[in-house]
Amino acid sequence: MNAEVGIMEILSNDGGYSALVGSGNSAKIYYDEAMETTQLPFAIIQEDEIQPNDTKSGVSTVDEDFVYVTHFAEKKTTVRAMATAARTALDRTTGTKNGVIIIGFQFRTQRSDTERLVDKKVFTIEQLYKVMTQQ
């Protein structure tokens, strides 16, 4: 249920990814949206769906969170590097990240696109991850 928080910690502290968007508190990684005037490159993390795994005796102890990570950059090569670095940092990762117990990440799919932000063309790659979290 808090996979977004775990993803934020992993990406903002991963050397490969933070080399592209900054690290720690200065990383240009945002929840749900970024200002149109945000300097490129940056990323947005969005929760899409949560599937609980209820037990006979109560609420779910393990959730499957589906989370999108969308990368934005001025150049196609940069956005591809961001997607590759994110997948390397996230796919099959386990452990406690910012208080979230992550049983595992699974890369699901990816798609690319171009958009216009204010007056500039922007390349994007959107990735979907399934994240198993312990409640």
Secondary structure, 3 states (H helix, E strand, C coil): CCHHHHHHHHHHHCHHHHHHHCCHHHCCEEECCCCCCCCCCEEEEEEEEEEECCECCECCCEEEEEEEEEEEECCHHHHHHHHHHHHHHHCCCCEEECCEEEEEEEEEEEEEEEEEECCEEEEEEEEEEEEEEEC
